[in-house]
Amino acid sequence: MDVRKAKVKEVLAIVMLWKEFVKEHGQLIVSIEQKIKPYIELKKDAHKNFGSYLKKCIYSKNALVLVVVDKEKVVGYSLNLIRMNIPVFKVEKLGYFSDLYIKKEYRRKGFASKFKEETIKWFKSKGIKHASIMVWPQNKFAYKIYKKWGFIDQHLEMRLKL
């Protein structure tokens, strides 16, 4: 199995994984907190939009899309971005771990850590000194991994239906 940069011809396979990710994550989050449901519901054509977005990211100098491949089958992906911080902070650019998903049968084999290592190497090559990741507090497993990786709690975003 191999962790490497994604190719445009793999976008459809990544979109299929993204659909699994969204479904699995949504079920986990909503099962714990029903009020979150409106905030994670997707548009009807979300998968098409995500596919187009992925293509742009694959070509972008400010994005890194990685995949785990097993016998030519994409079984995991990560999407990582460089973002500008608002212009009041000393940290002007942030590396952002956007998505990280691995099919269930390939988990606990070190691929998430490999994604992290490759992404941090890429961030450093781009002069990025700080990274950010968003995790839902209901996702205790992911939260625990990110804490183990050295991420710290920064803020809690709250929502209100008007």
N, CA and C atoms as a LAMMPS dump frame, in Angstrom:
ITEM: TIMESTEP
0
ITEM: NUMBER OF ATOMS
486
ITEM: BOX BOUNDS ff ff ff
-5.0000000000000000e+02 5.0000000000000000e+02
-5.0000000000000000e+02 5.0000000000000000e+02
-5.0000000000000000e+02 5.0000000000000000e+02
ITEM: ATOMS id mol type element x y z
1 1 1 N 0.846 -1.18 0
2 1 2 C 0 0 0
3 1 3 C 0.883 1.232 0
4 2 1 N 0.336 2.273 -0.616
5 2 2 C 1.135 3.443 -0.909
6 2 3 C 0.364 4.706 -0.534
7 3 1 N 1.044 5.673 0.1
8 3 2 C 0.484 6.999 0.326
9 3 3 C 1.21 7.935 -0.615
10 4 1 N 0.434 8.657 -1.429
11 4 2 C 1.036 9.548 -2.425
12 4 3 C 0.052 10.641 -2.806
13 5 1 N 0.548 11.592 -3.622
14 5 2 C -0.329 12.655 -4.125
15 5 3 C -1.408 12.05 -5.018
16 6 1 N -2.588 12.623 -4.926
17 6 2 C -3.709 12.166 -5.758
18 6 3 C -3.525 12.632 -7.194
19 7 1 N -4.091 11.871 -8.093
20 7 2 C -4.109 12.212 -9.521
21 7 3 C -5.538 12.59 -9.906
22 8 1 N -5.666 13.433 -10.911
23 8 2 C -6.994 13.867 -11.356
24 8 3 C -7.869 12.676 -11.722
25 9 1 N -7.282 11.648 -12.305
26 9 2 C -8.084 10.482 -12.694
27 9 3 C -8.664 9.747 -11.473
28 10 1 N -8.216 10.095 -10.268
29 10 2 C -8.709 9.461 -9.038
30 10 3 C -9.806 10.279 -8.349
31 11 1 N -10.191 11.395 -8.931
32 11 2 C -11.189 12.264 -8.3
33 11 3 C -12.487 11.514 -8.021
34 12 1 N -12.984 10.753 -8.97
35 12 2 C -14.24 10.025 -8.758
36 12 3 C -14.12 9.054 -7.577
37 13 1 N -13.014 8.358 -7.487
38 13 2 C -12.807 7.43 -6.365
39 13 3 C -12.762 8.184 -5.032
40 14 1 N -12.145 9.353 -5.038
41 14 2 C -12.083 10.158 -3.81
42 14 3 C -13.467 10.675 -3.448
43 15 1 N -14.243 11.09 -4.44
44 15 2 C -15.61 11.551 -4.186
45 15 3 C -16.436 10.427 -3.559
46 16 1 N -16.246 9.199 -4.022
47 16 2 C -16.972 8.065 -3.434
48 16 3 C -16.574 7.879 -1.961
49 17 1 N -15.291 8.028 -1.668
50 17 2 C -14.84 7.955 -0.276
51 17 3 C -15.423 9.111 0.537
52 18 1 N -15.462 10.286 -0.069
53 18 2 C -16.025 11.454 0.601
54 18 3 C -17.48 11.202 0.98
55 19 1 N -18.23 10.566 0.088
56 19 2 C -19.63 10.239 0.387
57 19 3 C -19.72 9.32 1.612
58 20 1 N -18.823 8.321 1.667
59 20 2 C -18.783 7.435 2.842
60 20 3 C -18.463 8.233 4.096
61 21 1 N -17.479 9.113 3.968
62 21 2 C -17.043 9.954 5.083
63 21 3 C -18.206 10.795 5.611
64 22 1 N -18.895 11.47 4.707
65 22 2 C -20.005 12.338 5.083
66 22 3 C -21.106 11.53 5.775
67 23 1 N -21.43 10.377 5.217
68 23 2 C -22.492 9.541 5.798
69 23 3 C -22.093 9.041 7.188
70 24 1 N -20.905 8.488 7.291
71 24 2 C -20.43 7.947 8.563
72 24 3 C -20.326 9.043 9.62
73 25 1 N -19.736 10.153 9.24
74 25 2 C -19.558 11.262 10.174
75 25 3 C -20.909 11.832 10.588
76 26 1 N -21.796 12.012 9.623
77 26 2 C -23.119 12.538 9.917
78 26 3 C -23.896 11.659 10.882
79 27 1 N -23.839 10.357 10.675
80 27 2 C -24.538 9.432 11.574
81 27 3 C -23.974 9.514 12.989
82 28 1 N -22.66 9.596 13.09
83 28 2 C -22.021 9.69 14.404
84 28 3 C -22.438 10.973 15.112
85 29 1 N -22.336 12.082 14.436
86 29 2 C -22.609 13.381 15.044
87 29 3 C -24.08 13.534 15.401
88 30 1 N -24.971 13.216 14.463
89 30 2 C -26.41 13.382 14.703
90 30 3 C -26.906 12.409 15.764
91 31 1 N -26.308 11.221 15.85
92 31 2 C -26.743 10.271 16.885
93 31 3 C -26.46 10.816 18.284
94 32 1 N -25.496 11.704 18.388
95 32 2 C -25.145 12.288 19.685
96 32 3 C -25.882 13.608 19.924
97 33 1 N -26.052 14.397 18.869
98 33 2 C -26.662 15.724 19.008
99 33 3 C -27.565 16.028 17.807
100 34 1 N -28.863 15.822 17.968
101 34 2 C -29.835 16.015 16.886
102 34 3 C -29.878 17.448 16.355
103 35 1 N -29.625 18.436 17.193
104 35 2 C -29.716 19.838 16.772
105 35 3 C -28.675 20.202 15.716
106 36 1 N -27.679 19.364 15.525
107 36 2 C -26.615 19.641 14.552
108 36 3 C -27.063 19.318 13.13
109 37 1 N -28.061 18.493 12.982
110 37 2 C -28.468 17.998 11.662
111 37 3 C -28.586 19.086 10.578
112 38 1 N -29.242 20.216 10.833
113 38 2 C -29.359 21.22 9.762
114 38 3 C -28.011 21.765 9.281
115 39 1 N -27.005 21.703 10.121
116 39 2 C -25.703 22.28 9.781
117 39 3 C -24.806 21.334 8.994
118 40 1 N -25.208 20.079 8.896
119 40 2 C -24.385 19.131 8.141
120 40 3 C -25.124 18.546 6.934
121 41 1 N -26.347 19.012 6.715
122 41 2 C -27.09 18.548 5.536
123 41 3 C -26.462 19.132 4.273
124 42 1 N -26.369 18.303 3.254
125 42 2 C -25.704 18.689 2.01
126 42 3 C -26.702 19.037 0.917
127 43 1 N -26.243 19.83 -0.032
128 43 2 C -27.025 20.118 -1.224
129 43 3 C -27.159 18.844 -2.053
130 44 1 N -28.167 18.81 -2.906
131 44 2 C -28.416 17.636 -3.736
132 44 3 C -27.209 17.286 -4.611
133 45 1 N -26.547 18.286 -5.142
134 45 2 C -25.409 18.051 -6.036
135 45 3 C -24.057 18.246 -5.341
136 46 1 N -24.018 18.074 -4.04
137 46 2 C -22.789 18.309 -3.269
138 46 3 C -21.617 17.493 -3.797
139 47 1 N -21.87 16.249 -4.172
140 47 2 C -20.775 15.393 -4.645
141 47 3 C -20.14 15.942 -5.926
142 48 1 N -20.949 16.54 -6.801
143 48 2 C -20.411 17.141 -8.027
144 48 3 C -19.549 18.352 -7.681
145 49 1 N -20.052 19.166 -6.767
146 49 2 C -19.298 20.343 -6.344
147 49 3 C -17.987 19.941 -5.677
148 50 1 N -18.046 18.896 -4.874
149 50 2 C -16.832 18.435 -4.208
150 50 3 C -15.828 17.917 -5.24
151 51 1 N -16.301 17.201 -6.238
152 51 2 C -15.415 16.704 -7.294
153 51 3 C -14.718 17.838 -8.029
154 52 1 N -15.462 18.872 -8.366
155 52 2 C -14.868 20.042 -9.037
156 52 3 C -13.855 20.726 -8.132
157 53 1 N -14.204 20.848 -6.864
158 53 2 C -13.308 21.465 -5.892
159 53 3 C -12.013 20.654 -5.765
160 54 1 N -12.154 19.334 -5.708
161 54 2 C -10.978 18.462 -5.611
162 54 3 C -10.029 18.647 -6.79
163 55 1 N -10.579 18.727 -7.993
164 55 2 C -9.746 18.931 -9.183
165 55 3 C -8.929 20.209 -9.044
166 56 1 N -9.592 21.283 -8.609
167 56 2 C -8.887 22.55 -8.407
168 56 3 C -7.782 22.383 -7.363
169 57 1 N -8.089 21.656 -6.304
170 57 2 C -7.099 21.452 -5.243
171 57 3 C -5.896 20.651 -5.735
172 58 1 N -6.142 19.643 -6.546
173 58 2 C -5.047 18.825 -7.067
174 58 3 C -4.075 19.681 -7.877
175 59 1 N -4.591 20.656 -8.596
176 59 2 C -3.75 21.529 -9.412
177 59 3 C -3.183 22.741 -8.648
178 60 1 N -3.737 23.029 -7.482
179 60 2 C -3.362 24.228 -6.745
180 60 3 C -2.015 24.077 -6.038
181 61 1 N -1.263 25.176 -5.985
182 61 2 C -0.003 25.179 -5.234
183 61 3 C -0.267 25.364 -3.742
184 62 1 N -1.518 25.689 -3.377
185 62 2 C -1.879 25.894 -1.978
186 62 3 C -2.764 24.781 -1.417
187 63 1 N -2.737 23.636 -2.062
188 63 2 C -3.508 22.49 -1.582
189 63 3 C -2.714 21.217 -1.843
190 64 1 N -2.929 20.244 -0.991
191 64 2 C -2.304 18.934 -1.141
192 64 3 C -3.37 17.874 -0.912
193 65 1 N -3.6 17.065 -1.929
194 65 2 C -4.552 15.964 -1.816
195 65 3 C -3.727 14.679 -1.851
196 66 1 N -3.837 13.9 -0.795
197 66 2 C -3.11 12.633 -0.698
198 66 3 C -4.1 11.479 -0.732
199 67 1 N -3.624 10.327 -1.183
200 67 2 C -4.443 9.113 -1.195
201 67 3 C -3.65 7.937 -0.643
202 68 1 N -4.375 6.96 -0.125
203 68 2 C -3.819 5.645 0.187
204 68 3 C -4.335 4.729 -0.905
205 69 1 N -3.438 4.005 -1.549
206 69 2 C -3.813 3.121 -2.644
207 69 3 C -3.421 1.688 -2.292
208 70 1 N -4.377 0.783 -2.46
209 70 2 C -4.135 -0.644 -2.263
210 70 3 C -4.514 -1.354 -3.562
211 71 1 N -3.526 -1.912 -4.24
212 71 2 C -3.756 -2.615 -5.51
213 71 3 C -4.563 -1.751 -6.483
214 72 1 N -4.121 -0.536 -6.669
215 72 2 C -4.716 0.435 -7.597
216 72 3 C -6.101 0.923 -7.175
217 73 1 N -6.534 0.621 -5.958
218 73 2 C -7.82 1.084 -5.444
219 73 3 C -7.566 2.132 -4.355
220 74 1 N -8.182 3.3 -4.506
221 74 2 C -8.049 4.37 -3.516
222 74 3 C -8.903 3.988 -2.305
223 75 1 N -8.26 3.888 -1.137
224 75 2 C -8.957 3.45 0.074
225 75 3 C -8.935 4.506 1.186
226 76 1 N -8.319 5.641 0.899
227 76 2 C -8.296 6.737 1.865
228 76 3 C -7.799 7.998 1.188
229 77 1 N -8.152 9.136 1.773
230 77 2 C -7.676 10.404 1.214
231 77 3 C -7.543 11.432 2.333
232 78 1 N -6.729 12.437 2.062
233 78 2 C -6.682 13.606 2.933
234 78 3 C -6.584 14.843 2.053
235 79 1 N -7.235 15.889 2.494
236 79 2 C -7.256 17.164 1.788
237 79 3 C -6.694 18.213 2.735
238 80 1 N -5.662 18.913 2.274
239 80 2 C -4.943 19.852 3.123
240 80 3 C -4.736 21.153 2.367
241 81 1 N -4.865 22.26 3.074
242 81 2 C -4.859 23.566 2.43
243 81 3 C -3.964 24.551 3.171
244 82 1 N -3.534 25.567 2.452
245 82 2 C -2.874 26.702 3.083
246 82 3 C -3.887 27.836 3.072
247 83 1 N -4.132 28.384 4.243
248 83 2 C -5.122 29.45 4.38
249 83 3 C -4.473 30.691 4.971
250 84 1 N -4.973 31.827 4.552
251 84 2 C -4.547 33.097 5.137
252 84 3 C -5.356 33.333 6.403
253 85 1 N -4.683 33.744 7.453
254 85 2 C -5.348 34.114 8.696
255 85 3 C -5.864 35.545 8.554
256 86 1 N -6.804 35.949 9.39
257 86 2 C -7.252 37.34 9.306
258 86 3 C -6.068 38.236 9.675
259 87 1 N -5.977 39.426 9.078
260 87 2 C -4.746 40.216 9.147
261 87 3 C -4.493 40.962 10.456
262 88 1 N -4.904 40.409 11.566
263 88 2 C -4.623 41.037 12.859
264 88 3 C -3.67 40.182 13.704
265 89 1 N -3.418 38.972 13.253
266 89 2 C -2.587 38.056 14.013
267 89 3 C -1.188 37.956 13.416
268 90 1 N -0.206 37.681 14.263
269 90 2 C 1.17 37.503 13.795
270 90 3 C 1.281 36.293 12.869
271 91 1 N 0.534 35.243 13.175
272 91 2 C 0.525 34.063 12.306
273 91 3 C -0.348 34.398 11.096
274 92 1 N 0.3 34.669 9.963
275 92 2 C -0.434 35.112 8.784
276 92 3 C -1.002 33.964 7.955
277 93 1 N -0.262 32.85 7.907
278 93 2 C -0.711 31.688 7.126
279 93 3 C -0.807 30.477 8.042
280 94 1 N -1.793 29.667 7.749
281 94 2 C -1.999 28.43 8.506
282 94 3 C -2.082 27.252 7.547
283 95 1 N -1.485 26.16 7.939
284 95 2 C -1.748 24.911 7.242
285 95 3 C -3.035 24.362 7.814
286 96 1 N -3.916 23.907 6.963
287 96 2 C -5.213 23.425 7.433
288 96 3 C -5.452 22.002 6.953
289 97 1 N -5.596 21.093 7.907
290 97 2 C -5.979 19.712 7.617
291 97 3 C -7.494 19.743 7.456
292 98 1 N -7.979 19.643 6.229
293 98 2 C -9.406 19.786 5.97
294 98 3 C -10.156 18.466 6.135
295 99 1 N -9.817 17.464 5.352
296 99 2 C -10.484 16.159 5.404
297 99 3 C -9.438 15.079 5.613
298 100 1 N -9.839 14.056 6.311
299 100 2 C -9.003 12.863 6.448
300 100 3 C -9.962 11.685 6.622
301 101 1 N -9.939 10.776 5.661
302 101 2 C -10.844 9.622 5.729
303 101 3 C -10.157 8.386 5.177
304 102 1 N -10.335 7.3 5.897
305 102 2 C -9.792 6.006 5.494
306 102 3 C -10.907 4.973 5.676
307 103 1 N -11.096 4.122 4.671
308 103 2 C -12.113 3.069 4.766
309 103 3 C -11.881 2.253 6.041
310 104 1 N -12.976 1.809 6.651
311 104 2 C -12.902 1.132 7.948
312 104 3 C -11.896 -0.017 7.988
313 105 1 N -11.898 -0.836 6.941
314 105 2 C -11.022 -2.019 6.964
315 105 3 C -9.533 -1.676 6.844
316 106 1 N -9.218 -0.416 6.552
317 106 2 C -7.817 0.007 6.429
318 106 3 C -7.367 0.893 7.599
319 107 1 N -8.234 1.08 8.57
320 107 2 C -7.898 1.905 9.727
321 107 3 C -6.99 1.143 10.69
322 108 1 N -6.344 1.907 11.55
323 108 2 C -5.429 1.375 12.58
324 108 3 C -4.218 0.676 11.957
325 109 1 N -3.822 1.162 10.787
326 109 2 C -2.647 0.622 10.106
327 109 3 C -1.585 1.712 9.893
328 110 1 N -1.809 2.892 10.49
329 110 2 C -0.834 3.965 10.415
330 110 3 C -1.006 4.928 9.252
331 111 1 N -2.073 4.793 8.467
332 111 2 C -2.229 5.656 7.303
333 111 3 C -2.561 7.1 7.688
334 112 1 N -3.361 7.289 8.719
335 112 2 C -3.661 8.656 9.164
336 112 3 C -2.373 9.352 9.596
337 113 1 N -1.533 8.639 10.317
338 113 2 C -0.246 9.214 10.736
339 113 3 C 0.642 9.507 9.535
340 114 1 N 0.604 8.647 8.536
341 114 2 C 1.39 8.878 7.322
342 114 3 C 0.868 10.126 6.597
343 115 1 N -0.453 10.278 6.524
344 115 2 C -1.029 11.495 5.95
345 115 3 C -0.516 12.718 6.706
346 116 1 N -0.547 12.636 8.036
347 116 2 C -0.098 13.757 8.863
348 116 3 C 1.36 14.084 8.577
349 117 1 N 2.204 13.074 8.553
350 117 2 C 3.641 13.288 8.319
351 117 3 C 3.9 13.926 6.959
352 118 1 N 3.266 13.401 5.92
353 118 2 C 3.457 13.938 4.571
354 118 3 C 2.937 15.371 4.468
355 119 1 N 1.813 15.623 5.121
356 119 2 C 1.225 16.963 5.083
357 119 3 C 2.106 17.961 5.821
358 120 1 N 2.606 17.588 6.982
359 120 2 C 3.483 18.485 7.735
360 120 3 C 4.761 18.764 6.951
361 121 1 N 5.296 17.758 6.307
362 121 2 C 6.48 17.957 5.465
363 121 3 C 6.169 18.966 4.352
364 122 1 N 5.004 18.815 3.734
365 122 2 C 4.595 19.735 2.664
366 122 3 C 4.39 21.143 3.21
367 123 1 N 3.676 21.259 4.361
368 123 2 C 3.481 22.583 4.969
369 123 3 C 4.829 23.262 5.207
370 124 1 N 5.767 22.533 5.793
371 124 2 C 7.085 23.106 6.083
372 124 3 C 7.788 23.545 4.801
373 125 1 N 7.651 22.769 3.73
374 125 2 C 8.278 23.14 2.455
375 125 3 C 7.686 24.431 1.893
376 126 1 N 6.485 24.773 2.333
377 126 2 C 5.802 25.995 1.895
378 126 3 C 5.996 27.143 2.888
379 127 1 N 6.827 26.912 3.907
380 127 2 C 7.101 27.959 4.892
381 127 3 C 6.04 28.104 5.97
382 128 1 N 5.153 27.139 6.066
383 128 2 C 4.086 27.176 7.073
384 128 3 C 4.65 26.686 8.404
385 129 1 N 4.363 27.451 9.465
386 129 2 C 4.891 27.118 10.788
387 129 3 C 3.803 26.69 11.788
388 130 1 N 2.541 26.836 11.384
389 130 2 C 1.423 26.495 12.269
390 130 3 C 0.349 25.774 11.463
391 131 1 N -0.253 24.773 12.088
392 131 2 C -1.307 24.008 11.412
393 131 3 C -2.561 23.98 12.276
394 132 1 N -3.67 23.807 11.61
395 132 2 C -4.97 23.794 12.258
396 132 3 C -5.763 22.592 11.749
397 133 1 N -6.62 22.093 12.609
398 133 2 C -7.524 21.012 12.221
399 133 3 C -8.841 21.235 12.95
400 134 1 N -9.943 20.94 12.297
401 134 2 C -11.247 21.074 12.925
402 134 3 C -11.757 19.674 13.246
403 135 1 N -12.265 19.514 14.44
404 135 2 C -12.826 18.221 14.83
405 135 3 C -14.117 18.475 15.609
406 136 1 N -15.099 17.672 15.331
407 136 2 C -16.346 17.753 16.09
408 136 3 C -16.108 17.106 17.449
409 137 1 N -16.478 17.749 18.544
410 137 2 C -16.232 17.168 19.866
411 137 3 C -16.93 15.818 20.067
412 138 1 N -17.995 15.581 19.297
413 138 2 C -18.702 14.296 19.387
414 138 3 C -17.857 13.155 18.816
415 139 1 N -16.885 13.49 17.968
416 139 2 C -16.038 12.468 17.362
417 139 3 C -14.843 12.221 18.285
418 140 1 N -15.098 11.512 19.349
419 140 2 C -14.097 11.291 20.406
420 140 3 C -12.844 10.586 19.88
421 141 1 N -13.018 9.662 18.936
422 141 2 C -11.879 8.917 18.392
423 141 3 C -10.92 9.859 17.662
424 142 1 N -11.458 10.676 16.754
425 142 2 C -10.611 11.617 16.008
426 142 3 C -9.992 12.636 16.959
427 143 1 N -10.785 13.137 17.892
428 143 2 C -10.286 14.117 18.858
429 143 3 C -9.068 13.558 19.609
430 144 1 N -9.186 12.333 20.037
431 144 2 C -8.092 11.688 20.788
432 144 3 C -6.825 11.575 19.924
433 145 1 N -6.988 11.21 18.667
434 145 2 C -5.838 11.098 17.754
435 145 3 C -5.169 12.459 17.569
436 146 1 N -5.963 13.494 17.332
437 146 2 C -5.392 14.815 17.079
438 146 3 C -4.683 15.357 18.317
439 147 1 N -5.216 15.075 19.491
440 147 2 C -4.529 15.471 20.73
441 147 3 C -3.2 14.73 20.829
442 148 1 N -3.201 13.44 20.494
443 148 2 C -1.975 12.637 20.518
444 148 3 C -0.936 13.211 19.545
445 149 1 N -1.394 13.73 18.427
446 149 2 C -0.497 14.326 17.438
447 149 3 C 0.066 15.665 17.899
448 150 1 N -0.475 16.245 18.975
449 150 2 C 0.039 17.505 19.499
450 150 3 C -0.853 18.712 19.279
451 151 1 N -2.014 18.53 18.64
452 151 2 C -2.936 19.645 18.462
453 151 3 C -3.515 20.04 19.817
454 152 1 N -3.751 21.33 19.987
455 152 2 C -4.343 21.839 21.224
456 152 3 C -5.724 22.409 20.922
457 153 1 N -6.573 22.45 21.939
458 153 2 C -7.889 23.071 21.8
459 153 3 C -7.684 24.578 21.669
460 154 1 N -8.335 25.179 20.669
461 154 2 C -8.212 26.628 20.522
462 154 3 C -9.524 27.336 20.806
463 155 1 N -10.578 26.935 20.135
464 155 2 C -11.858 27.57 20.377
465 155 3 C -12.983 26.596 20.071
466 156 1 N -14.145 26.945 20.517
467 156 2 C -15.332 26.147 20.264
468 156 3 C -16.308 27.026 19.485
469 157 1 N -16.691 26.601 18.301
470 157 2 C -17.658 27.338 17.507
471 157 3 C -19.048 26.895 17.924
472 158 1 N -19.923 27.853 18.086
473 158 2 C -21.297 27.556 18.485
474 158 3 C -22.242 28.092 17.412
475 159 1 N -23.405 27.487 17.276
476 159 2 C -24.383 27.9 16.271
477 159 3 C -25.736 28.146 16.929
478 160 1 N -26.5 29.032 16.3
479 160 2 C -27.837 29.371 16.76
480 160 3 C -28.749 29.456 15.557
481 161 1 N -29.854 28.742 15.574
482 161 2 C -30.83 28.834 14.481
483 161 3 C -31.668 30.092 14.703
484 162 1 N -31.749 30.917 13.681
485 162 2 C -32.513 32.172 13.787
486 162 3 C -33.886 32.042 13.153
